[in-house]
């Protein structure tokens, strides 16, 4: 199944602080915070949620359609994405603004402080999604990931009007959206993606209970960091899939995006929820081992081996239509 991924396309500026943010925060001065962190390392990498997810899907052979807005500085980045299987035919180039920037400092406990400059992303609402989806290779799913808020709402409305299944991934933009907007983005989604904090924030903004959220979506996928992922569906017991064990993240940026790519690729190939989540966790483990959200290699054979080693003999079998048989070939009983 082909997937269209809408959302941010950005350059990541990733810095590492050797101490702990918590040690620099004075409880009685939180109303007057003025801090500067001397960082040890700076990595400038290509990123953006939509581009990161498309990179993972491209590496798995799905030729995703990337939909977003960039500046004229995008040329080299576009070459990179095309080399990794991404269709950039849905990317709008702004004549006035630069591509978005993500600036992030990570401390020794993997806590992060970040800022995001939208730049050309503010023009994403000008993208005509129905026109992009009208071709012969119409996607079977549209993922609406963090973007200019008006673009997210417009893309979701277009999916409903066209009858195309969509996945909702509001994540970082939950802080910018009001309750009615969040409800509009989520209602009717085949998949809803959040992390634990975003799950709580989503319910607070919408006024919905967990039961209300589950009634509005096909499945709610919540990433749990080092504890893996929880998948909930109305009327069914939650499914919890543990993370790949023994992973010490080099850089947490992009781990969630890699999970989404692996999960959606597997689900799009008809894999059951548990194997799909296992592949998502496997791809996330690879991404966490590299600095930058597109610095890892997406190798289907290697991923099959990670699934086999992490979840037991035969666990990669349901993923064979996507990955083939990996390093664990011949180990299933």
Secondary structure, 3 states (H helix, E strand, C coil): CCEEEECCCEEEEEEECCCCHHHHCCHHHHHHCCCCCCCCEEEEEEECHHHHHHHHHHHCCCCCEEEEEECHHHHHHHHHHHHCCCEEEEEEECCCCCCEEEEEEECCCCCEEEEEECHHHHHHHHCCHHHHCCCCCCCCEEEEECCCHHHHHHHHHHHHHHCCCEEEECHHHHHCCCHHHHHHHHCCCCEEEEEHHHHHHHHHHHCCCHHHHHHHCCEEEEECHHHCEEEECCCCCCEEECCCCCCCCCCCCCHHHHHHHHHHHHHHCCCCHHHHHHHHHHHHHHHHCCCCCCCCCCCHHHHHHHHHHHHCCCCCHHHHHHHCCCCCCCCCC
